[in-house]
């Protein structure tokens, strides 16, 4: 498994690793994924992850980290990922 760093600052949850960074802003229900090569993509979390993120935050923010990490792994650290678009 990839080692990921977690950071919470100014209402933004960030997960970083060797492939790039995934950020989630709960107030906007929107996130940003930026690959280490500089490709950048704003997108809503996929529905299944957005629903999980909402439920997780209702419990506590510790439950949110695995959701963002899953998004990071799906979008940035997938062995089949060739581009973000």
Beta strands, then each sheet from edge to edge (+ up, - down):
strand 1: 5-9
strand 2: 12-17
strand 3: 20-25
strand 4: 30-35
strand 5: 40-43
sheet 1: 1+ 2- 3+ 4- 5+
end
